[in-house]
Amino acid sequence: MNCFLPIAKESHFPIQNLPFGVFSRGNDKQRHVGVAISDMVLDLTLLERHGVLGITGRTADEMLFQQSSLNPFMAAGRPTWQSVRQRVTNLLADDEHGLRDKPIAEQVLVKQSGVSMHLPAEIGDYTDFYSSREHATNIGTMFRGKENALMPNWLHLPVGYHGRSSSIIVSGTPVRRPVGQVKPDDADPVVSPSRLLDIELEMGFFVGPGNRLGEPIGIEAADDHIFGMVLVNDWSARDIQKWEYVPLGPFLGKNFATTVSPWVVTLDALAPFRVDGPSQDPTPVDYLHSPGLRMYDIELGVDLRPAGNAHYETIIQSNSRHLYWDIRQQLAHHTVNGCNARPGDLMASGTISGPEPISFGSLLERTWRGTQPLQFTGGIERKFLADGDSVRLTGIARGDDYLVGFGEAEGTILPA
């Protein structure tokens, strides 16, 4: 189906995508729900008020797009997601049944350049997994040696930890360099700004309806509980993390900031890009058995603009298909003990690394603990991030003549 709006071939947001997000117009603080299309935003909040979306049987209190987040829509479930997505597709179609020649079009379509984006959901809980075998192997090799790179449980379950939802921020929000305890070699610990500030290239998904306490989500039902996916940069202070993580794992080295892209790409938009995942050996136990095309072919990139430089330069090129544990396995494992996932919860993949150095998803890996600095225009080197550096994550899935993109997840480092 063709859209009545002009869409550039390199646009992340053709009619095949239609990701959902939360925005505000100009100086207006009122937040609306919208869909990205080309370089525009389609205002679903106004469309719902005017009765154009065709959502029937709901009272005023039950309307999906009159709040400042996507949580009510996420909670509504997959049939509603698909119905709204189909209605939006029809409204944008290049025919007489859509918005093309209707006066309301001028009210409900606004340039993306004229809006501010916000977090798409009120995120109650945040979990970060450790799902890339290449990443886990690289880190394990650095700190335990090649023979003991993977811990005994890693090939049997998706390892994860609970993060901090309060410090999740939308793309474009600056990141303050964290301060914490660090342990210099052969000296007592000191309180210091992190000197080993890093990025982690990840993807995440938002939970839809969720489950009741004590009632797991089976892997066969996982798609009904995954609303869509975003880019995630889980900023990491490696020196703080190194000193604190034994025995309970990540804490202050991780919870100071996590950046997400503002547009949530639905699983329906990503369906054409499902591909085989890595072979899993040993075979996972039954509740983690994930048949069929488990992964998505999404090209991921990280660009870095050193402080004082005018342009970004690409430092990482990876792909979400490298993940060993898929999103359905992550959700099934998270809830197998009866843990209740709720609408708007965020679950992230962990760093996504591939087999080649250019695909390693963190500076810790790309510079191999700082022993192989990255080179930039002007003779600048980087082992880890400096104040004033900007980092941008991108992701695209390539169709035959269109892209399904995620926009970007960007942040700039401020001094401690």
N, C-alpha and C positions, 0 to 999 in steps of 0.2 A: 504494500500500500504506500502511495506517495503522500507526502506532507505538503500542505499549501504554503508553508514557509520555505524560503530558500535554505538549503542545508549544505554546507561545504563538505567535500568528500572526506576531509580530515577531522570533521567535527566529532567530538566524543558523544554527542547527544542527538543522533538521528531518531526517526520515529520507531526504529527497532529497539531503542533503549528505554526511554521514558523513566528515568530514575526519580525517586521522590526525595524531597528535602524541605527544610524550613527556612524562610527568608523574611526580611522586612524591607520596606521600600524607603529609600532616601532617609529622611530624618524621622520617619514614622516608626515608633517603637513597637507597634503592633506586629506580632509574628503571624505569618500565614504559611500554609502548606502549599507546596508547588511541585511541578514536574519540569525538569529541564528538557527543552527542545531547541535544537540549534543553538543560537546565542540568546535565547529568550527563556523566560520562566512563565509557565502557565499556572495561574493562580487558582488552585482548587478550593481554597476557602471562599472566594467570591463565587465561583461556579456553583458550589453547594448552596450558598445563600440564595442564589437565583433559581435554584431547582433544576439546573442544567445537567447535573451529573446523573440524574435518573436513579438515585438511591432512594428507594421507597421503604415504607414501613418503620421509619425511625422517628422518634420524637425529637424535639429540639435538644434535649439533654443527651441524646444518643447520636447526634451528628458526628461525623468522623473527622472533619477538617476545621473545626471551630476552636480548637485548643492550640497551644503554642508548641506542640510536638507531634510526632507521628505515632505516639503510643496508642491512641484509640484505634487508629487504622491497623497498626501491627496486631493488636488484640483481636481484630475482627475476623481474622482467619483467611486462609488461602482462596476460598471461593470468592470472597469479597475483594481481595487484592486483584484477582484475575478479572472480575467484573468491572472494577474501576479502571484497570489498565486498558481493557477493551473499549470502554466508553471514551477514555481519553484518546485512544488511537482513532476512533471514529470522529471525534470532534476536530482532530488535527488533519483529517484526511482531505485530500484535494478534490472534494466534490461538494454538491449543494447541501448535503446533510450535515456538514461540519460547521465550524466557526468562521469559515473563510469570508463570507459576505455579511456576517451578522454584526450589528452595532456593538454588542457586548465584547467582541474580540479586542477592541481597543482598551477595554477596562481590565481584561483578564490576562493579557499578554504584556510583559514588561521585560526590558533588556536586562540580561544578567549583570551587565556592567553598572546598572543603576540600583542594585539590591545588595544587602548585607546578608551573608549566610550565617546560620546558627547551627548548633548541634541538632541533629535530626530527631533525637529522642531524649527523654528524661531517663538517663541510664542508672538503674538501681544497682546493678552489680556488673562487674567486669572480671572476666577470666582470661588469662593469657596462657596459651598452650606452648608446646615445645616440639612442633610437629615435623620439622625438616630434618631428615636423617643426615644430610650433608652438613647442616649447621651444627647439630649435636655432635657429630663426629669431629668437626673442626675444633670446637670448643673443648671437647674431651681430650683430643690429641694434644692441644696446647697445655692443658693443666694436669693430665693423668698419663699421657703417653698413648701411642697408637694402639697398643694392645688392650688398653682399658678405656678406650674412648667412649663407648656407650655403656651406660649403667645397665645392670641385669634386667631391669623392668622395661627398658625403653622400647624394645621390639614387641612387647606384649600389651601395652596400653598407651593412650595419649597422655603424656605427662603434662601437668599444668599447675598453675598457682593462681590464687585470687589477687587481683590488682586493686587499684583505688579508682572508683568511678568519679570521685569529686574532682580529680585533676585531669580528666579527659577534656580536651579542647578541640575546637574546630580549626580547620586549616586557616592559616593567616595569623593565628595568635602567637605572639612572641613567647619564647621559652627562657625563663630565668635560670642561669647556671646554678645548680644545687650546691649546697654546703652540707658537709657531714663528716663523720669520723673516717679517716683514712689511716692506713698503717704503712709508713715508709719502711723500706728494708732496714733491718738492724736498728730500729728505733721504736720508741713508744708511739701509740696512736696519737694523732693530732686532729683538731677540727679545722677543716680547710675547704675552700671551694674545690669541686671536682676538677682534676686535671685531665681525666681520661673520659671526656664526655662523648657519647657515641649515639648512633642511630640504630634502629632495627627495622628492616623492611618487612612488613607484615600485611596480611589481609584479615579482616574481621567480618563477622556476621551478627545481625541483630535478631533476637528471638521474637517470634510472633506470639501466638496465644499462650504458649508455655504449658506447664503441667502442675497439677496439684501436688502438695507435699506428700511423699510416699508413693507416688505413681510415676514410674520412669517413662521416658519417651523412647519407644523402640526405634531402631534404626530405620525400619520400613516406614515409620511415620515422621521421620525427621524433616522431610521437605515441607510438611504442613506446619512446621514450627520455626522455619528459617525464613524471615521476611526478605532479607537481601544482604548484600555485601558492600564493604567500604575498604579503602586503603587505611592502613594503620602504621604510624611511626611510634614505636614504644621507646622513647628516648631513654638512654641508660648511662648511668655514672659508674664506669667499670671499677674505679678505685674504691668507691664507697661500697659497691656490690661485693667486691673481692673480700673485704674485711668483715662484712656483716652476714654473709649468706649461710655460713655454717652455724647451727644445724638446721635452721628453719627456712632457708631459701631467700628469694628476693624480697626487699623491703624498701628502704630509703633510696637505694640506688635505682629504683624503677618507678616509684609512685609520685614523682614530682611533676611529670607531664607525659601525656599520651595524646598524640595528634591524630585526628581522623579526617577523612575527606567528607564534604558536606552532603554529597548526593549518594543515596542508597540504591544500588543497582539490584533489581529483583532477580530471583532464580529463573523466572520465565525469560527474561532478557538474555540470561547467560546460557539457557538450555542448548542453543546450537553449538556451544563451545565446550561441551563436556567431552572429556578424553579419558583414556585409560590412565590409571595411576601406577606408581612403582609397584612391582611385585612385593607382596608381604610374606615374609618367611621368618618365623613360623606363622602359620595361618592363625589369624586372630580368633579368639573364642567367639561363641555364637552371637552374643549381643553386639559384637563389633564387626561381624561379617557384613561387608559392604559390597554387594555385587554390582556389576555393570560398569558404566563410565563414571568413575569416582571423582575425577578432578576436572578443573577448568583450564583451558588454554588461554591464560591471561598474561600478556607480556608486561613485566614490571620494570620500572626504572627508578634510579635515584640520581638526582643532579645536585651538585654542590656549588655554591657561589661563595668563594672565600671573601672575607671582609675586605673591602676596598676594590674588589674586582667588579666589573660591570656585567659579566655574563655568567650563566650557569655552565658547568661542564659535567658531563655524564661520568659517574664513577661506578655504577652498578647496573647490570642488565640481567634480570632473572625472569622466572616464570612461576606462576602458582602451581603448575602441574608438577613441580619438583617435590611438593609436600608428600610425606609418607602417610600421615594420618589425615583423612579428609574431614570436611565440616560435619558430615552426618555421624561419623565415628566420634568426633569431639562432643557433639551434643548427646549422643547415646551414652557415652562414658560419663559425662558430667552428671547425668540424671539417673544412672543405673542404681545408685544407692538411695533413690527417692528424693534427691535434692530438687527443689522446685525452681525452675527457670521462669522468669516473668517477662511480660511484654516490654521491649526496650533494653533488655540485658544485652551486653556486648561480649562476644567471645572472639578472641584473636588467635591467629595461627601460630604465633611465635615467628622468629626470624626465618625468612624463606631464602635458602641458599641452594645453588645448583652445583654441578660438578666442577666448573671452571672458576678460577679466581675472579673473573669479571662478574660472575653470578653470586659471589659471596655477599650475603645481605646485611653486613655490618662492617664498620671500620675496623673493629677488632680483628675480623677475618681478612678484610681487604689489605690491611697493612701488616697482618700476621703479628699482632701484639706490638705494633709500632716499629717493627724491624724493617719494613718495606714501605716507606712513606709514599703517599700519592703526590704526583706532580701536577701543578696548575700553571696557567698563563702568568707570566711575570716572575717566574722562578719561585713561586710559593709552594711550600710543602705542607702536607697535613698528615699527621698520624691519627689525631683525634680532633674534635671540633674546637675552634677558637671563638672568642667573643666576636659578634658581628657576622659570623658565617650564617648563610641561609641554606636550607636543605629542602628539596622538593621531591616528593614521591609521585609517580604517575603509573597508570595501568590502563591497558587497552586489550580488547579481544577483537580480532580481525575477521570480519565477514568477507564475502566475495567482493562487494563493492560498498561496504560501510564499516564503521567502527562502532563497537560498544565500549565506551570509555567511562572512567571513574573521575575525570577531572584531576585534581591534585590534592595532596596533603603537604602543606608548606609551613615552615616555621623558621624564625631567626633567633639566634642565641644572644641573649642579653647578659651583661656582666652579673656576677653574684651580688 
